Amino acid sequence: MPHLFRLLGLACLLSGCAVAIPKPADSALATASKWNAPHLSSQQITNSWASWQDPTLNTLLQQALASHPSMAQAQAKISEARAEAAAIGAHLWPNISATASYNRNLHNLPNPSSAKNLTSLGLDARWELDLWGGIAAAKQGVYAGLASSESAQQLAEASLAAEVANTLVSYRACQGQANLADQVLQSQKLSAHLLHSKLDVGLASVVDAAKADNEASDASYRLAELTTQCRVTLKALVALTGMPEAKLAEILAAEAGLMPARPALAIKSVPAEVLAERPDIRIAGYNLDSAAADVAVREVARYPSASLLGMICVGCQISEGFNIDSRNWSYGISFNIPIFNAGELSAKQDAAYARYQQAIANYQIQVRQAVREIEENILRLDDSQRRTAELERQLSYARVQLKASQALYKVGSASQLQVAEVARYELAAQTRLLTLQREQSANWIALYKALGGHAL
């Protein structure tokens, strides 16, 4: 017994010699101290799609998040990570198992009727001592994996929400462009009809009439192309939301060309505060923590390990009317000391450290990519806002020209053919502006996602 106590005391002393988990230098994880893109404020980010003031968008987002398989997949990964964390945590506690057996033996010698009934019941216990902190490090690594899975779910939600928003905006823009293309087609048909009428009386050439027919055919082709594109985009929305196509088309029928209002977004002045909102950066950080913990686990595997052992067994033997009871127990400690493994354990530790270095590099890559995405989207928005102002001026000029042409037509100073041509200029200006508004909305969505915007 005194020997066991001395061994236990030695084990307790060794348990204080936990292996240190590596930690990267602060300079390796540093981020920029300020932004280099224009028009960045220091206000709080409004992490809500409600800031877009678009009820249809919010409805589709809720439907997609509730029904899309990727959400169930992300939740299942979290459940898996939690179960793994519980399994690792169990290693810090004793492992106790029960055994029970019954045997009946019949021997012909020395007595033909000699029979024995043997029964036994026992408890076995084993407790691996965490001498070097390997189990604690493994537990820390698994919990980092759990946190990574939770952030991955948030990333999946943000990605799905951005995809739904982009697809909705694309469908509305497509419908708006199709409506404008239909008006262009009707105008081209009118021009072709007028030119053929003039051709019949010798006031127009065959070349002009053929050109008008060709332009009408081109407008018809463009409308058919847009119609197909709209149908394909609608089916993408059906796949994302799980809603019936007919119901979805009915909801969106009155929203052709409707672009979401500018969201109430502002950006914190310190990049590190913004990056902390991004799930992918958090995932990279948790993966780094997990890789660091694995380095410690692999190092501990090279050191001796110790386990406390215990056993209690109660047995009963019945033979020819005699009962023989037996009770056995034992306790002790066992050590496992790696002596020769041809460098396997050392190689595994080196591989773990290499993965740790890769995790540091991956974190740095993710941070740089995140800063790049945010600043590039800011620049694109700044550019699209300037171009939007210019196209709005062009549209206003086209409308003034159309109004003047219609006035001249009423007093007989302009032909119907001239008015139709000016009307097409105005429709072309509307189409260009709608295309740019679609691009601007896509940039807002990309920026919202780049800022780590939440799903709802």
FENSUL-V672806 format. One line per field, one symbol per residue. ss: DSSP state (2 for helix, 1 for strand, 0 for the rest). phi: phi as a letter, one per 40 degrees, with the letter a starting at -180 (. if undefined). burial: # if it has 16 or more other C-alpha atoms within 10 Angstrom, else .. Layout:
# FENSUL-V672806
ss: ???
phi: ???
burial: ???
This chain:
# FENSUL-V672806
ss: 022222222222222000000000022220000000000000000000222200222222222222202222222222222222222222000011111111111110000001111111111111111000022222222222222222222222222222222222222222222222222222222222222222220000022222222222222222222222222222222222200022222222222000000000000000222220002222222222222222222222000011111111111111100111111111111111000000022222222222222222222222222222222222222222222222222222222222222222220000022222222222222222222222222222222222000000
phi: .dccccccccccccccccccccbccdccbcbccacbbcgbbbcccccaccccfbdcccccccccccbcccccccccccccccccccccccccbcbbbbbaaabbbbbcbcbdbcbbbbbaaabbbabccccbgcccccccccccccccccccccccccccccccccccccccccccccccccccccccccccccccccccbgbacccccccccccccccccccccccccccccccccccccgccccccccccccbcgcccccccbabcccdcccccccccccccccccccccccccccccccbcbbbcbaabbbbabbafgbbbcbbbaaaibbbbbcbaafgcccccccccccccccccccccccccccccdccccccccccccccccccccccccccccccccccccccgcacccccccccccccccccccccccccccccccccccccgdccb
burial: .......#..#......##.#.........#...#.........#####..#....##.##..##..#..#..##.##..##.##..##.#.......................##.###.#.#########################################################################..#.........#..##.##..##.##..##.###.######.####.#..##..#..######..#.#####.##.##.##########################..#######.#.###..............##...........#..##..##.###.######.##..##.#######.##.#..##..#..##..##.##..##..#......##.#####################################.
